[in-house]
Amino acid sequence: MSEATTERKSSDWLWFLISTAICLTLLVLAPEYFWLALPAVLTFFVRALGVI
């Protein structure tokens, strides 16, 4: 695995964790809007797994 790929995966995992925290915060504070963060959570999760 190249260094650039490893760096991208690390970045994707970081963005996944940040977007998950945002999604959970929205779920607690404004439940009607938590779905706005779901595309970012799912996209970065799938990218971090290397599916896309």
A tleap script that builds the chain and sets N, CA, C and O, in Angstrom:
source leaprc.protein.ff14SB
mol = sequence {
  NMET SER GLU ALA THR THR GLU ARG LYS SER
  SER ASP TRP LEU TRP PHE LEU ILE SER THR
  ALA ILE CYS LEU THR LEU LEU VAL LEU ALA
  PRO GLU TYR PHE TRP LEU ALA LEU PRO ALA
  VAL LEU THR PHE PHE VAL ARG ALA LEU GLY
  VAL CILE
}
set mol.1.N position { 0.849 -1.170 0.000 }
set mol.1.CA position { 0.000 0.000 0.000 }
set mol.1.C position { 0.899 1.239 0.000 }
set mol.1.O position { 1.837 1.333 0.790 }
set mol.2.N position { 0.611 2.158 -0.866 }
set mol.2.CA position { 1.459 3.337 -0.964 }
set mol.2.C position { 1.179 4.309 0.175 }
set mol.2.O position { 0.157 4.228 0.855 }
set mol.3.N position { 2.106 5.215 0.356 }
set mol.3.CA position { 1.980 6.198 1.433 }
set mol.3.C position { 0.787 7.121 1.207 }
set mol.3.O position { 0.104 7.495 2.160 }
set mol.4.N position { 0.534 7.490 -0.042 }
set mol.4.CA position { -0.598 8.372 -0.357 }
set mol.4.C position { -1.924 7.691 -0.031 }
set mol.4.O position { -2.848 8.334 0.469 }
set mol.5.N position { -2.020 6.398 -0.310 }
set mol.5.CA position { -3.246 5.655 -0.009 }
set mol.5.C position { -3.455 5.556 1.492 }
set mol.5.O position { -4.576 5.713 1.976 }
set mol.6.N position { -2.389 5.298 2.227 }
set mol.6.CA position { -2.483 5.217 3.680 }
set mol.6.C position { -2.900 6.553 4.271 }
set mol.6.O position { -3.721 6.606 5.187 }
set mol.7.N position { -2.331 7.635 3.743 }
set mol.7.CA position { -2.682 8.967 4.227 }
set mol.7.C position { -4.146 9.279 3.938 }
set mol.7.O position { -4.833 9.869 4.772 }
set mol.8.N position { -4.628 8.883 2.757 }
set mol.8.CA position { -6.021 9.139 2.396 }
set mol.8.C position { -6.962 8.352 3.294 }
set mol.8.O position { -7.992 8.870 3.724 }
set mol.9.N position { -6.608 7.087 3.583 }
set mol.9.CA position { -7.447 6.277 4.453 }
set mol.9.C position { -7.494 6.858 5.862 }
set mol.9.O position { -8.550 6.867 6.494 }
set mol.10.N position { -6.372 7.338 6.350 }
set mol.10.CA position { -6.343 7.959 7.674 }
set mol.10.C position { -7.226 9.195 7.694 }
set mol.10.O position { -7.969 9.431 8.648 }
set mol.11.N position { -7.136 9.970 6.644 }
set mol.11.CA position { -7.961 11.169 6.532 }
set mol.11.C position { -9.439 10.809 6.454 }
set mol.11.O position { -10.273 11.473 7.069 }
set mol.12.N position { -9.765 9.765 5.704 }
set mol.12.CA position { -11.161 9.337 5.600 }
set mol.12.C position { -11.705 8.866 6.937 }
set mol.12.O position { -12.846 9.163 7.289 }
set mol.13.N position { -10.880 8.124 7.689 }
set mol.13.CA position { -11.335 7.692 9.011 }
set mol.13.C position { -11.543 8.889 9.939 }
set mol.13.O position { -12.492 8.914 10.721 }
set mol.14.N position { -10.664 9.867 9.851 }
set mol.14.CA position { -10.821 11.065 10.679 }
set mol.14.C position { -12.103 11.802 10.328 }
set mol.14.O position { -12.861 12.194 11.215 }
set mol.15.N position { -12.348 11.992 9.029 }
set mol.15.CA position { -13.579 12.672 8.602 }
set mol.15.C position { -14.817 11.863 8.973 }
set mol.15.O position { -15.856 12.440 9.291 }
set mol.16.N position { -14.721 10.544 8.937 }
set mol.16.CA position { -15.837 9.700 9.358 }
set mol.16.C position { -16.155 9.936 10.833 }
set mol.16.O position { -17.318 10.084 11.207 }
set mol.17.N position { -15.120 9.971 11.665 }
set mol.17.CA position { -15.342 10.190 13.102 }
set mol.17.C position { -15.913 11.574 13.381 }
set mol.17.O position { -16.796 11.725 14.226 }
set mol.18.N position { -15.416 12.580 12.676 }
set mol.18.CA position { -15.930 13.943 12.857 }
set mol.18.C position { -17.381 14.025 12.423 }
set mol.18.O position { -18.212 14.592 13.132 }
set mol.19.N position { -17.692 13.459 11.255 }
set mol.19.CA position { -19.072 13.528 10.769 }
set mol.19.C position { -20.020 12.702 11.637 }
set mol.19.O position { -21.190 13.057 11.784 }
set mol.20.N position { -19.527 11.606 12.213 }
set mol.20.CA position { -20.343 10.818 13.137 }
set mol.20.C position { -20.641 11.622 14.396 }
set mol.20.O position { -21.762 11.592 14.904 }
set mol.21.N position { -19.645 12.336 14.898 }
set mol.21.CA position { -19.859 13.182 16.078 }
set mol.21.C position { -20.879 14.277 15.778 }
set mol.21.O position { -21.734 14.579 16.610 }
set mol.22.N position { -20.788 14.865 14.597 }
set mol.22.CA position { -21.755 15.888 14.205 }
set mol.22.C position { -23.154 15.291 14.108 }
set mol.22.O position { -24.128 15.894 14.559 }
set mol.23.N position { -23.246 14.106 13.519 }
set mol.23.CA position { -24.540 13.440 13.375 }
set mol.23.C position { -25.150 13.130 14.746 }
set mol.23.O position { -26.341 13.358 14.958 }
set mol.24.N position { -24.352 12.619 15.664 }
set mol.24.CA position { -24.851 12.312 17.005 }
set mol.24.C position { -25.252 13.576 17.757 }
set mol.24.O position { -26.240 13.582 18.491 }
set mol.25.N position { -24.478 14.645 17.570 }
set mol.25.CA position { -24.824 15.921 18.197 }
set mol.25.C position { -26.158 16.425 17.672 }
set mol.25.O position { -27.006 16.876 18.442 }
set mol.26.N position { -26.341 16.347 16.367 }
set mol.26.CA position { -27.617 16.753 15.786 }
set mol.26.C position { -28.761 15.862 16.279 }
set mol.26.O position { -29.873 16.344 16.492 }
set mol.27.N position { -28.496 14.578 16.459 }
set mol.27.CA position { -29.519 13.661 16.943 }
set mol.27.C position { -29.987 14.039 18.342 }
set mol.27.O position { -31.162 13.885 18.675 }
set mol.28.N position { -29.058 14.535 19.160 }
set mol.28.CA position { -29.409 14.928 20.522 }
set mol.28.C position { -30.056 16.316 20.557 }
set mol.28.O position { -31.072 16.515 21.222 }
set mol.29.N position { -29.463 17.266 19.843 }
set mol.29.CA position { -29.915 18.654 19.937 }
set mol.29.C position { -31.069 19.009 18.998 }
set mol.29.O position { -31.949 19.792 19.354 }
set mol.30.N position { -31.058 18.435 17.812 }
set mol.30.CA position { -32.099 18.739 16.828 }
set mol.30.C position { -32.408 17.467 16.038 }
set mol.30.O position { -31.956 17.322 14.902 }
set mol.31.N position { -33.169 16.550 16.623 }
set mol.31.CA position { -33.397 15.245 15.997 }
set mol.31.C position { -34.001 15.317 14.592 }
set mol.31.O position { -33.774 14.430 13.768 }
set mol.32.N position { -34.757 16.360 14.328 }
set mol.32.CA position { -35.384 16.456 13.011 }
set mol.32.C position { -34.384 16.773 11.901 }
set mol.32.O position { -34.724 16.676 10.722 }
set mol.33.N position { -33.148 17.154 12.262 }
set mol.33.CA position { -32.137 17.504 11.257 }
set mol.33.C position { -30.928 16.575 11.232 }
set mol.33.O position { -29.981 16.832 10.489 }
set mol.34.N position { -30.934 15.501 12.025 }
set mol.34.CA position { -29.747 14.637 12.069 }
set mol.34.C position { -29.458 13.988 10.725 }
set mol.34.O position { -28.306 13.680 10.421 }
set mol.35.N position { -30.485 13.778 9.924 }
set mol.35.CA position { -30.301 13.119 8.623 }
set mol.35.C position { -29.447 13.951 7.675 }
set mol.35.O position { -28.922 13.414 6.700 }
set mol.36.N position { -29.294 15.238 7.932 }
set mol.36.CA position { -28.463 16.075 7.066 }
set mol.36.C position { -26.988 15.650 7.096 }
set mol.36.O position { -26.261 15.862 6.126 }
set mol.37.N position { -26.557 15.059 8.193 }
set mol.37.CA position { -25.163 14.622 8.314 }
set mol.37.C position { -24.953 13.186 7.818 }
set mol.37.O position { -23.811 12.756 7.659 }
set mol.38.N position { -26.018 12.451 7.575 }
set mol.38.CA position { -25.879 11.051 7.186 }
set mol.38.C position { -25.102 10.829 5.889 }
set mol.38.O position { -24.293 9.903 5.841 }
set mol.39.N position { -25.303 11.628 4.828 }
set mol.39.CA position { -24.514 11.388 3.616 }
set mol.39.C position { -23.004 11.463 3.852 }
set mol.39.O position { -22.250 10.665 3.294 }
set mol.40.N position { -22.563 12.404 4.665 }
set mol.40.CA position { -21.133 12.519 4.959 }
set mol.40.C position { -20.658 11.314 5.767 }
set mol.40.O position { -19.591 10.766 5.491 }
set mol.41.N position { -21.432 10.905 6.749 }
set mol.41.CA position { -21.050 9.750 7.577 }
set mol.41.C position { -20.892 8.514 6.704 }
set mol.41.O position { -19.877 7.820 6.775 }
set mol.42.N position { -21.880 8.246 5.893 }
set mol.42.CA position { -21.847 7.034 5.071 }
set mol.42.C position { -20.780 7.104 3.991 }
set mol.42.O position { -20.110 6.106 3.723 }
set mol.43.N position { -20.610 8.258 3.370 }
set mol.43.CA position { -19.603 8.399 2.319 }
set mol.43.C position { -18.202 8.174 2.862 }
set mol.43.O position { -17.431 7.408 2.283 }
set mol.44.N position { -17.860 8.833 3.968 }
set mol.44.CA position { -16.516 8.672 4.514 }
set mol.44.C position { -16.295 7.280 5.091 }
set mol.44.O position { -15.167 6.787 5.078 }
set mol.45.N position { -17.339 6.638 5.596 }
set mol.45.CA position { -17.206 5.270 6.084 }
set mol.45.C position { -16.871 4.317 4.944 }
set mol.45.O position { -15.970 3.487 5.063 }
set mol.46.N position { -17.598 4.439 3.847 }
set mol.46.CA position { -17.366 3.570 2.701 }
set mol.46.C position { -15.990 3.849 2.073 }
set mol.46.O position { -15.298 2.919 1.659 }
set mol.47.N position { -15.596 5.125 2.002 }
set mol.47.CA position { -14.261 5.453 1.473 }
set mol.47.C position { -13.161 4.907 2.374 }
set mol.47.O position { -12.147 4.412 1.882 }
set mol.48.N position { -13.350 4.993 3.691 }
set mol.48.CA position { -12.331 4.498 4.622 }
set mol.48.C position { -12.199 2.974 4.526 }
set mol.48.O position { -11.108 2.437 4.720 }
set mol.49.N position { -13.287 2.282 4.233 }
set mol.49.CA position { -13.221 0.844 4.072 }
set mol.49.C position { -12.598 0.451 2.731 }
set mol.49.O position { -12.202 -0.699 2.539 }
set mol.50.N position { -12.515 1.399 1.816 }
set mol.50.CA position { -11.904 1.140 0.527 }
set mol.50.C position { -12.868 0.566 -0.503 }
set mol.50.O position { -12.437 0.008 -1.512 }
set mol.51.N position { -14.157 0.695 -0.260 }
set mol.51.CA position { -15.151 0.180 -1.200 }
set mol.51.C position { -15.236 1.059 -2.436 }
set mol.51.O position { -15.389 0.563 -3.552 }
set mol.52.N position { -15.137 2.365 -2.232 }
set mol.52.CA position { -15.122 3.292 -3.385 }
set mol.52.C position { -13.835 4.084 -3.365 }
set mol.52.O position { -13.611 4.921 -4.241 }
savepdb mol mol.pdb
quit
